[in-house]
Amino acid sequence: MVSEGRLRGVIQQMYSPKVFEHIKKPRNMGEIKNPDAVGQAGNPVCGDVMKIYLKISKKAGQEYIKDIKFQTLGCGAAIATSSMMTTMVKGQPLDQAAKLSKQAIAEALGGLPKVKMHCSMLATEVLQKAIENYKNKS
């Protein structure tokens, strides 16, 4: 049996301090009542499921993300990538937010282990689905 201290050490070698920060204190977690858009994506291989809610506003003729919240069922990396993604796109024009890459999320977190990069890919996928949901309503 592995001791708790040793397990914590192994995990700290896998993840950056920024990942731990977003696991311990996720940003923008929750649900938006009456959202303008919703997106959901899941990875059947690992079982992670992400859902995001968007509130969209218009400023100077451009649509932007006024508010964003997420709910994630998954591992720590899935929670951290969801949290980081929301902080990166909140306040951004929709067209700019749609260009967010999995690499940008991973870099903003100080890197992710190769086996956890699917989490950042899932975060971009759920964002794309929410933006698509919004555009289909318009």
N, C-alpha and C positions, 0 to 999 in steps of 0.2 A: 504494500500500500504506500502511495506517495504522500508525503507530508504536505500540509497546506502551505507552509513556507516555501518548500521546493517547487510546488506547483505554481505559486505566485511568481517565483523567479523565472520559471520556464515561460510563463505567459508574458512577463515583462521583456524577455528577450525577443519575443515574437512581435510585440506591438510597441509603437512609439508612445511617448508621453501624451501626445495630442490625441491619439486614439483612446487612451485611458480617460482623458479629460472628457471626451464626448460620450464615453460609456457611462461614466459616473454622473455627469451632469449634461444630459442631452438637451440640445437647444430645439425649441419649436415643436416639442412633443405634445400630442393631443389631437383634438378634433375641432374643426371649424363648423359651427352651426350655419346652415344655409350657404354652403360653399358655392362658388361659381364653377368649380370643376373638381373632379375626383379622379385619381388614378390608382390602380392597384396592379401589382406584379408579384410573381412568386417564382421561386426556383425549386422545382420538384426534387432535384438531386439533394439539396441540403435542407429543404423545408423552410427556408426564410420566406416571409411574406411581408411586403411593404405596402402601405396605403398612404396617400397624401391628399391633402385638401388645399385648394387654392382660392384666394380672394383676389380678384383682378380689378384694377382701377385704370382709368385713362388720364393721362397727363400730356398736354401738348400734342394731342392726337395719337399718342402711342399707348399701347396696353402694357401694363407692367404688373408684377406680382406684389400686391400690397401686403398680403399675409400668406403664410404657408405653415401647415402643421403636418406632422406625420405620426403614424402608428406602425410599429414594426414588431413582428413576432419573429425572433431569430437570435442569432449569436451576437456577441459583443461587437464584432466588426460590422454586422448588418445595422445595428443601432447607431454606431459611430458614423458610418457612411450616410445613413439617413439624416442624422443630425447635421453633419457637415454640408451635405447637399442643400439643406434648407437655408443654412446661413449664407451659402454662396449665391443663391438665386433670389433671396428675399430683397425686394426693391428693384430688381432687374427687369428690363423690358423682356417681354415674352420671347421675342426672336433671339435675344442674347442668351437667355436662360436655356432655350432649346439646344444651344450649342455646347452645353456643359458636357465634358468628357469624363469617363471613368478614371483616366489618368490624372486629370485635374483634381478630382476628389481625393484620390489616393495621395497625391503630392501634398495637398492641403493638410492631410492627416499625418504627414511625415513618413508616408510609405505604408504599404500593407504587404503582408506575406503573399507570395504568389497564389497560395491556396485560398486566399480570402479576397482576391481581386474580383471574383464574381459578385461580391457584395456591392462594390462601387458600380459595377455594370448594372446591377439590379436597381440601384438608386437612380441612375440616368434613365433606365427604362420606365420606371414609375413616373418620373417627371415628364417624359415624352408622352406617356399615356394620359396624364392629367392635362397637358397642354392640348393634345389632340381632342380630348373630351370637351374642353372649353371651345375650341375652334369649331367643332361639330355642332355646338349649341348656337353659335353666332349666326 
